[in-house]
């Protein structure tokens, strides 16, 4: 086990529209978790002229950063990583503003050019989404970043001035927007996207989206769907949904847009141009959907430090680490969870001719086996339900919403009860009833075989004929408790899942 003490690292993003602070509690290279987040709509870009940032924007920025510095000191932050993006880099007085922050507040801020901003966006996304090749899109207040991803690596990035706040200030004077203003925005977006010379080569490749505009569009859609998970990890935003939202934004005045479920009220005045950018990029790529990344620029800055021993600082298996990271954050019983995972894996492999499942189902079972007891951190009673709740709120980067729902249900039914998919009908397919039953039966049996938490069962041998499924246990000593628990809690579900009578015995003879 990693014995270093956790430390708290703050990442500050001095954006064109919003200043954000996140605090990560981490053991570098071992585990991390978001423990706090603060956002303030500062609108640094508002009122910017040839002379640079306005005096009012500078005062708002300094005031917010002073609060952030005090907050970091009060919450025992050991290191602050701070970056500034398009508003500051485009402002004539941007360097002087950063000097003033350093001298008056004591925070050194790295000024990112467009390519570096796109790079950090991609680091954040690729450590959450298992994208092999495609495009990463970040919509900020002042600019958007488009990144070319090949073989899970950042190849190149382009930054163009199509941020939601920038387009709003340039083109929108009416509420709701006029048809003439809307067409002017579309024309400007088309003109600037033409300058991204590599974009036509990515047609029909996957798109990953991040940033406040895209998160809000996803939240609007999730609210309409009554989406059953409380996380956006893996959320799929469809082009048809973006088009519906755009039409709504065009029709409603600002005071009505602020009431749209899922839309942050402080973003309602600038959301429309950002949504039009999303639609334009999807149209250019000729795709019908994008995958939302919760991670973005700030997380990318953090991952550069967290994965500093990797080159590039991108985890090779998002799924594997996301499960392990969640397990570590909730102090899983490592030996017990690992042995349940081992036994579940052996049963899965041995029963493969009966169930016919492959790698994806195996990874779903692995995740549930490692995480099934996490709810004990809340309380032993109903800990299976607590685990389900933790998964609903945390999500699992790398897994689709459907897969996350299955993992939550497997955890929910690892002890008792008859598996039901009713909570997640929106995400699950008809065939998932059978998958859930079979994987739940395997996981429940593996849990029963490790009931004593002593790794007494070292392996299993499964055989069957048309009527009976026989499971013979290889044990260090006669597994009386394990056989008793299995016959009581697991055998009925195994019988239902595999349509055979179940017999459990052991190589080791009963003790006299």
C-alpha positions in Angstrom: 0.0 0.0 0.0 1.1 3.5 -0.7 2.1 5.0 2.7 2.5 8.6 1.7 0.2 11.1 3.4 -2.6 12.6 1.2 -2.0 16.2 0.2 -4.4 18.8 -1.1 -3.7 20.4 -4.4 -5.7 23.4 -5.8 -6.1 24.1 -9.4 -7.3 27.6 -10.4 -8.6 28.3 -13.9 -8.8 32.0 -14.7 -11.3 31.8 -17.6 -12.9 34.4 -19.8 -16.4 33.9 -18.2 -15.8 32.0 -15.0 -13.0 31.7 -12.4 -13.0 28.1 -11.1 -11.1 26.5 -8.2 -11.0 22.8 -7.6 -9.2 21.0 -4.7 -7.9 17.5 -5.2 -7.0 15.3 -2.2 -4.4 13.0 -3.6 -1.6 10.5 -3.0 0.2 11.1 -6.3 0.2 8.1 -8.6 -2.1 6.2 -6.2 -5.5 7.8 -5.8 -7.3 11.2 -6.0 -10.6 12.7 -5.3 -12.3 16.0 -5.7 -13.0 17.4 -2.2 -14.1 20.9 -3.0 -15.0 23.2 -5.9 -15.8 26.9 -6.1 -16.9 28.9 -9.1 -17.4 32.6 -9.6 -18.8 34.3 -12.7 -16.2 37.0 -13.1 -16.5 37.7 -16.8 -13.0 39.0 -17.3 -13.7 39.4 -21.0 -16.7 41.7 -20.5 -15.9 45.2 -21.6 -12.5 44.3 -23.0 -11.1 46.9 -25.4 -7.9 47.5 -27.4 -6.4 48.7 -24.1 -7.1 45.3 -22.5 -9.2 44.1 -19.6 -11.5 46.7 -18.2 -10.8 48.2 -14.7 -14.0 46.6 -13.5 -13.0 43.2 -14.7 -9.6 43.5 -13.2 -11.1 44.4 -9.8 -13.5 41.4 -10.0 -10.7 39.1 -10.9 -8.4 40.3 -8.1 -11.2 40.1 -5.5 -12.1 36.5 -6.5 -8.4 35.4 -6.4 -8.0 36.9 -3.0 -10.9 34.8 -1.8 -9.5 31.7 -3.5 -6.1 32.3 -1.8 -7.7 32.6 1.7 -9.9 29.5 1.0 -6.8 27.5 0.0 -5.0 28.5 3.2 -8.0 27.6 5.4 -8.4 24.2 3.7 -4.8 23.2 4.1 -3.9 23.3 0.4 -0.2 22.5 0.0 0.2 23.5 -3.7 -1.6 25.8 -6.0 -1.5 25.3 -9.8 -3.1 28.3 -11.6 -3.6 29.0 -15.3 -5.1 31.8 -17.4 -6.7 31.4 -20.8 -8.1 33.4 -23.7 -9.2 36.7 -22.1 -5.9 37.3 -20.4 -3.8 36.1 -23.4 -5.7 38.4 -25.8 -5.7 41.4 -23.5 -3.0 44.1 -24.0 -2.7 44.4 -20.2 -2.8 40.7 -19.6 0.8 40.3 -18.5 0.5 43.3 -16.2 -2.6 41.8 -14.7 -0.8 38.6 -13.9 2.2 40.5 -12.5 -0.2 42.3 -10.2 -1.8 39.0 -9.1 1.6 37.6 -8.2 2.8 40.7 -6.4 -0.4 41.5 -4.5 -1.9 38.0 -3.8 1.1 35.7 -4.1 -0.3 33.4 -6.8 1.8 32.7 -9.9 -0.4 32.0 -12.9 0.7 30.2 -16.1 -0.6 32.0 -19.2 -1.6 29.3 -21.7 -1.5 29.8 -25.4 -4.3 28.1 -27.4 -2.3 25.0 -28.2 -1.4 24.4 -24.5 -4.9 25.0 -23.4 -6.1 22.4 -25.9 -3.4 20.0 -24.6 -4.6 20.3 -21.0 -8.2 19.8 -22.2 -7.2 16.6 -23.9 -5.2 15.4 -20.8 -8.3 15.8 -18.7 -10.6 14.1 -21.3 -8.3 11.1 -22.1 -7.9 10.3 -18.4 -11.7 9.9 -18.2 -12.8 8.7 -21.6 -11.3 5.7 -23.4 -11.0 7.6 -26.7 -8.6 6.1 -29.2 -9.0 8.5 -32.1 -11.3 11.5 -32.6 -11.8 15.1 -31.5 -12.0 16.8 -28.2 -14.0 20.1 -28.1 -13.9 22.6 -25.2 -16.2 25.6 -25.3 -15.0 28.4 -23.1 -16.1 32.0 -22.6 -13.6 33.5 -25.0 -12.5 30.7 -27.3 -13.0 27.1 -28.2 -10.3 24.5 -28.4 -10.4 21.6 -30.8 -7.9 18.8 -30.3 -6.8 16.1 -32.7 -6.5 12.7 -30.9 -4.8 9.7 -32.5 -3.7 6.5 -30.7 -4.8 8.0 -27.4 -2.4 10.9 -27.8 -2.7 14.6 -28.3 -1.5 15.4 -31.8 -2.4 19.0 -32.4 -4.8 21.6 -31.1 -6.5 24.7 -32.5 -8.0 27.6 -30.7 -10.5 30.0 -32.3 -12.4 32.9 -30.9 -15.8 31.2 -30.7 -16.4 31.3 -27.0 -20.0 31.6 -25.7 -19.4 35.0 -24.0 -17.3 36.4 -26.9 -20.0 35.6 -29.5 -22.8 36.9 -27.2 -21.0 40.3 -26.8 -20.2 40.6 -30.5 -23.6 39.6 -32.0 -26.5 39.6 -29.6 -28.4 42.8 -28.8 -32.0 41.6 -28.7 -33.8 39.3 -26.3 -34.8 36.9 -27.6 -32.2 36.9 -30.4 -33.3 38.1 -33.8 -33.1 36.0 -36.9 -30.5 38.3 -38.4 -28.2 38.0 -35.3 -28.6 34.3 -35.3 -27.5 34.0 -38.9 -24.6 36.3 -38.3 -23.4 33.9 -35.5 -23.8 30.9 -37.8 -21.7 32.7 -40.5 -19.0 33.6 -38.0 -18.8 30.1 -36.7 -18.5 28.6 -40.2 -15.8 31.1 -41.2 -13.6 30.4 -38.2 -14.1 26.6 -38.3 -12.8 26.8 -41.9 -9.4 27.8 -40.5 -9.0 24.5 -38.6 -7.3 22.8 -41.5 -7.2 19.3 -40.0 -10.9 19.1 -39.0 -12.2 17.7 -42.3 -9.9 14.7 -41.9 -11.8 13.7 -38.7 -15.2 13.2 -40.3 -17.3 10.5 -38.7 -14.7 10.1 -35.8 -16.0 10.3 -32.2 -16.3 13.7 -30.5 -15.7 14.3 -26.8 -17.1 17.5 -25.4 -16.3 19.4 -22.2 -16.8 22.8 -20.7 -19.7 24.6 -19.1 -21.8 25.0 -22.2 -21.7 21.3 -23.0 -22.3 20.2 -19.4 -25.3 22.5 -19.3 -26.7 21.1 -22.6 -26.3 17.6 -21.1 -28.0 18.5 -17.9 -30.9 19.9 -19.8 -31.3 16.7 -21.7 -30.8 14.6 -18.5 -33.5 16.5 -16.8 -35.9 15.9 -19.6 -35.1 12.2 -19.7 -35.3 11.8 -15.9 -31.8 10.4 -16.2 -31.3 7.9 -13.3 -27.6 8.6 -12.6 -26.3 11.7 -10.7 -23.1 12.0 -12.8 -22.4 13.0 -16.3 -19.5 10.5 -16.8 -20.1 8.8 -20.1 -23.3 10.8 -20.9 -24.2 10.8 -24.6 -25.5 14.1 -25.9 -27.3 13.7 -29.2 -27.4 16.3 -32.0 -31.2 16.1 -32.0 -31.1 17.2 -28.3 -28.8 20.2 -29.1 -31.1 21.3 -31.9 -34.1 21.2 -29.6 -32.3 23.2 -27.0 -31.2 25.8 -29.6 -34.8 26.3 -30.7 -35.9 26.7 -27.1 -33.1 29.3 -26.5 -34.1 31.2 -29.6 -37.8 31.4 -28.6 -37.6 32.2 -24.9 -36.6 35.5 -23.3 -33.8 35.5 -20.8 -36.1 35.4 -17.7 -37.7 32.3 -19.1 -34.4 30.7 -20.2 -33.2 30.9 -16.6 -36.1 28.6 -15.6 -35.1 25.8 -17.9 -34.3 22.7 -15.7 -30.7 21.8 -15.9 -29.5 25.2 -17.1 -27.4 27.3 -14.7 -29.2 30.7 -14.4 -25.9 32.6 -14.7 -25.2 30.9 -18.1 -28.7 31.5 -19.6 -27.6 34.7 -21.3 -24.7 33.2 -23.2 -25.7 29.5 -23.7 -27.2 30.0 -27.2 -24.0 30.8 -29.2 -22.2 28.0 -27.4 -24.9 25.5 -28.4 -24.7 26.7 -32.0 -20.9 26.0 -31.9 -21.6 22.5 -30.7 -24.1 21.8 -33.5 -21.7 23.3 -36.1 -18.9 21.0 -35.0 -21.1 18.0 -35.0 -22.4 18.8 -38.5 -18.8 19.3 -39.7 -17.8 15.9 -38.4 -21.1 14.4 -39.7 -21.9 12.7 -36.4 -25.1 12.4 -34.4 -23.8 12.5 -30.9 -20.9 13.4 -28.6 -19.7 11.9 -25.3 -19.5 14.3 -22.4 -16.3 14.5 -20.4 -16.7 15.8 -16.8 -12.9 16.4 -16.7 -11.4 19.3 -18.6 -8.7 21.9 -18.4 -8.3 22.0 -14.6 -8.2 18.2 -14.3 -5.7 18.1 -17.2 -3.4 20.5 -15.3 -3.7 18.1 -12.2 -3.1 15.0 -14.2 0.1 16.4 -15.6 1.3 16.3 -12.0 -0.5 13.1 -10.9 0.8 11.0 -13.8 4.1 12.8 -14.1 5.9 9.4 -14.2 4.0 8.4 -17.4 4.9 9.7 -20.8 2.5 11.1 -21.9 0.6 11.6 -18.6 -2.4 9.5 -19.8 -3.5 6.4 -18.0 -3.5 3.4 -20.4 -6.7 1.9 -19.0 -9.3 4.4 -17.8 -11.7 1.6 -16.8 -9.2 -0.3 -14.7 -8.0 2.8 -12.8 -11.4 4.4 -12.2 -12.5 1.2 -10.4 -9.3 1.1 -8.4 -9.4 4.8 -7.6 -13.0 4.6 -6.3 -12.2 1.6 -4.2 -9.2 3.3 -2.6 -11.1 6.5 -1.9 -13.7 4.6 0.1 -11.2 2.4 1.9 -12.2 -1.0 0.4 -11.1 -4.2 2.1 -8.4 -5.0 -0.4 -7.8 -8.7 0.4 -11.5 -9.6 0.6 -12.4 -7.6 -2.6 -9.5 -9.0 -4.5 -10.4 -12.6 -3.6 -14.0 -12.1 -4.4 -12.9 -10.7 -7.8 -10.6 -13.7 -8.3 -13.3 -16.2 -7.5 -15.9 -14.4 -9.6 -13.5 -14.3 -12.5 -12.8 -18.1 -12.2 -16.5 -18.9 -12.2 -17.1 -16.5 -15.1 -14.4 -18.2 -17.2 -15.5 -21.8 -16.3 -19.2 -21.0 -17.1 -18.4 -19.2 -20.4 -19.8 -22.1 -22.5 -23.1 -21.6 -20.7 -23.4 -17.8 -20.7 -21.4 -16.9 -23.8 -20.2 -13.5 -22.5 -16.9 -11.8 -23.3 -14.5 -9.0 -22.3 -17.1 -6.3 -21.6 -19.2 -8.4 -19.3 -16.0 -9.6 -17.6 -15.0 -6.1 -16.9 -18.4 -5.2 -15.5 -18.2 -8.2 -13.2 -14.7 -7.2 -12.1 -15.8 -3.7 -11.2 -18.8 -4.9 -9.2 -16.7 -7.5 -7.4 -14.0 -5.0 -6.4 -16.6 -2.3 -5.3 -19.5 -4.4 -3.9 -18.7 -3.6 -0.2 -17.9 0.1 -0.5 -21.2 1.0 1.2 -19.8 -0.4 4.5 -18.1 3.0 4.9 -21.6 4.4 5.5 -22.9 1.5 7.6 -23.0 -2.3 7.5 -26.8 -2.4 7.5 -28.0 -2.1 3.9 -24.4 -1.6 2.7 -25.4 -3.2 -0.6 -27.8 -0.3 -1.2 -25.2 2.3 0.0 -22.8 0.9 -2.6 -25.5 1.4 -5.3 -25.9 5.0 -4.2 -22.2 5.7 -4.2 -22.0 4.4 -7.8 -25.0 6.5 -8.9 -23.3 9.7 -7.6 -19.7 9.0 -8.4 -20.0 7.2 -11.7 -17.2 5.2 -13.2 -15.1 7.0 -15.9 -14.5 4.7 -18.8 -17.7 2.8 -18.4 -20.9 3.7 -20.3 -24.0 4.8 -18.4 -25.5 1.4 -19.2 -22.4 -0.5 -17.8 -22.4 1.8 -14.7 -26.1 0.9 -14.1 -25.3 -2.8 -14.4 -22.4 -2.5 -11.9 -24.6 -0.6 -9.5 -27.2 -3.3 -9.7 -24.7 -6.1 -9.3 -23.5 -4.4 -6.1 -27.0 -3.9 -5.0 -27.9 -7.6 -5.3 -24.6 -9.2 -4.2 -26.1 -10.2 -0.9 -29.8 -11.0 -1.4 -33.0 -10.1 -3.3 -34.1 -10.8 -6.8 -32.3 -8.6 -9.4 -34.5 -6.0 -11.0 -33.7 -3.4 -13.6 -36.7 -1.1 -12.9 -34.5 1.7 -11.5 -32.6 2.0 -14.7 -35.1 1.2 -17.5 -33.9 4.3 -19.4 -30.4 2.9 -19.7 -30.8 -0.9 -19.9 -31.9 -3.1 -22.7 -34.2 -6.1 -22.6 -31.3 -8.5 -22.9 -29.7 -6.9 -19.8 -32.2 -8.7 -17.5 -30.5 -12.0 -18.4 -27.0 -10.5 -18.2 -27.8 -9.0 -14.7 -29.2 -12.3 -13.4 -26.3 -14.4 -14.5 -23.6 -12.0 -13.4 -25.4 -11.3 -10.1 -25.6 -15.1 -9.5 -21.8 -15.4 -10.1 -21.0 -12.5 -7.9 -23.2 -13.6 -5.1 -21.7 -17.1 -5.2 -18.2 -15.6 -5.1 -19.1 -13.5 -2.1 -20.5 -16.5 -0.3 -17.4 -18.5 -1.0 -15.3 -15.7 0.7 -17.8 -15.3 3.5 -15.1 -16.0 6.1 -12.8 -13.4 4.6 -9.9 -15.8 4.9 -9.3 -16.9 1.3 -10.1 -20.5 2.3 -11.5 -21.3 -1.2 -8.5 -21.2 -3.5 -10.3 -22.3 -6.7 -13.4 -23.8 -8.2 -14.2 -26.5 -10.7 -17.5 -26.4 -12.6 -19.1 -29.2 -14.5 -22.6 -29.7 -15.8 -25.0 -31.9 -17.7 -28.5 -31.2 -19.0 -30.0 -31.1 -15.5 -27.3 -30.3 -12.9 -24.5 -27.7 -12.4 -21.9 -29.0 -10.1 -19.4 -26.6 -8.4 -16.5 -28.3 -6.6 -14.5 -26.2 -4.2 -10.8 -26.4 -3.7 -10.2 -25.3 -0.2 -7.5 -25.2 2.5 -9.9 -26.8 4.9 -13.4 -28.2 4.6 -15.5 -25.1 3.7 -18.5 -25.7 5.9 -19.4 -22.0 6.3 -18.9 -21.3 2.6 -21.1 -24.3 1.5 -23.8 -23.3 4.0 -23.9 -19.7 2.8 -23.8 -20.7 -0.9 -26.7 -23.2 -0.6 -28.7 -20.6 1.4 -28.1 -17.4 -0.5 -26.5 -18.2 -3.9 -27.8 -21.5 -5.2 -31.4 -20.4 -5.8 -30.2 -17.5 -8.0 -27.7 -19.7 -9.8 -30.5 -22.2 -10.5 -32.6 -19.5 -12.0 -29.8 -17.9 -14.0 -28.5 -21.1 -15.6 -31.7 -23.2 -15.5 -30.0 -26.1 -13.7 -30.1 -27.7 -10.3 -27.0 -26.6 -8.3 -24.8 -28.9 -6.3 -21.9 -27.6 -4.3 -19.2 -29.9 -2.8 -15.6 -29.9 -1.9 -12.3 -31.8 -2.5 -11.7 -31.4 1.3 -13.6 -33.9 3.4 -15.8 -32.8 6.3 -14.0 -32.7 9.6 -15.0 -35.2 12.3 
